[in-house]
Amino acid sequence: MFKGNFVDDYGIRYTINDTLFIQQPRTKYHIIKWNVKDQYIVARNDDQNPGEGGLYTRIDYMQFSNMEPWKWGFCLSIYDAKTDIIAQNTAKTDRQNPKKGCNGFPFSRMKRKE
């Protein structure tokens, strides 16, 4: 469900596979760990990213119901951690309130790009 080509509710396009989370056109996150049970990814920011290159990000995600066409959403709960362990252990998300559960902001809603 979380791998493939997607577009979010802001019109931004993404490609996600086992090793990369790409926010088009030029932001890449190199996936280090998928935690399916707790629904997050830990990734190293690409050195060439426009910001926070070489640092670490935790990407929390969740499935939605009754929000078609939006099937799931994600949140960069931290995007500038100095280590992967800091990123992994930093969670500021509230999945019970996805409209404000991402550090006071909404989870970005995702749908498959056709």
N, C-alpha and C positions, 0 to 999 in steps of 0.2 A: 504493500500500500504506500510506503514512504519512499520508494525508489522509482525514478523515471523523470519525465519532464512535466513541470508544473508552472502555473501562474498564480500569483497571489491576488488578494483583493485590492492591491495598489497597482496592478498591471506589471509587476516585476516578474521576470521569468527565472526559472531554476532548473538545474539538472542535478539529480541526486543518484549516486550509486554506492557500492560498498565502501569506496575509499575517498570519494569527493562529494562535497555539498557546494555547488556552484551557484552563486547569485549573479546572474547576467548583468552587465557584460564582463566585469573583471574582478569579482570578489570570489576567492576560493578558500574553502576550509578543507584541510586534509584530515579525514576522519581517523582517529586513533582508537576509539571505543564506541560501540553501540551498546547501550543498556536498555534492552527491550522491556524488561520488567518495570523499571522506573521511568521509562520513556524519555531518554535523553541520549545525546551524542556528545562526545568530547572530541574536539578537533584542534589542529594547529593551523593558525592563520597563515596563508601563503605569504612569503616574503614580499611579493609584488602587489599585495592588496593596497588599495588607496589609504587605508588606515589600519593601525594595530598589527602591522606585518610581523610575523614571527612569534606573536603571542598566542594565547590559547582561548578557546571559546567553548562554552557549554550551550548546546542547542536543545532546549526542551520541546517536546511535541506532544500532541494529544489528538485523538479522534473526536469528530463532532457527530452529533445525530440531530436530525431535523434542521439542518442548515444547508440543504442542497442549493447550489452545486458544490458547496464547500465541504470537503470530506474530512479534513484535518487542518491543524494549525501548528505553528512553531513560534518559539520565542528565543531570542539570544539572551539568556538569563545572565550571562557574563561574556564579554567579548575581548577583554584585555587582561586576562590573568597571566601572571608570569610563568606559571607551570601548569601542566595538565592536571595535576592533583588539586591545585587551587581551583581550577575551573570545574573539576568534577564535584568538589565538595561545596561549591557555591550555588545554591538554588534559591531564587527569589520569585518563584512562580506560584500562582494560585490557580490550579486547574478548575476549581469550583466556580471561578469568576473569570472566564477567558476574555471578557471585554476589558478588564483592568488587571489581569493576573500576571502580566509581564512587566514587572517593575513599575506598575501604574499605567501601563499601556496595554492595548489588546494584543493577543496572539495574532500573527499574520495568518489569515485563512487561505488555504491552498486547495486548488482543483487541478485535475490532470489536464495538461495541454494537449489538445487534439490536433 
